Amino acid sequence: MEQFASWGLAQKANAWAGRNKPRWRDAEYDRLWRAAEREMDPVKRAALFIRMSDFVVQNGVVIPIVARNGANAVSNRLRCVDFSSWSGTLWKLAYWYREV
């Protein structure tokens, strides 16, 4: 989420190498980032990150357009099968085993 902080703006001064490529700036977002940086309670910190994520989506900085729909089927005797929309079907194949 730091890639949207104003201090990371891509600009001529840093040879356009800043992480904030869309060059979006918002003081409220920066305040949320600084608060998350200092927060030690993992639950409160996660809540701040969720707020930051919602903030960039609601302000049109990020337009979530990925939809990874799929269907998988597996025998009910196989264990440790864990499908992910972001990985291939066999990403955890080494851990699969059959219940006898």
Secondary structure, 3 states (H helix, E strand, C coil): CHHHCHHHECCHHHCCCCCECCCCCCHHHHHHHHHHHHCCCHHHHHHHHHHHHHHHHHCCCCCCCCCCCCCCCCCCCEECCCCCCCCCCCCCHHHCEECC
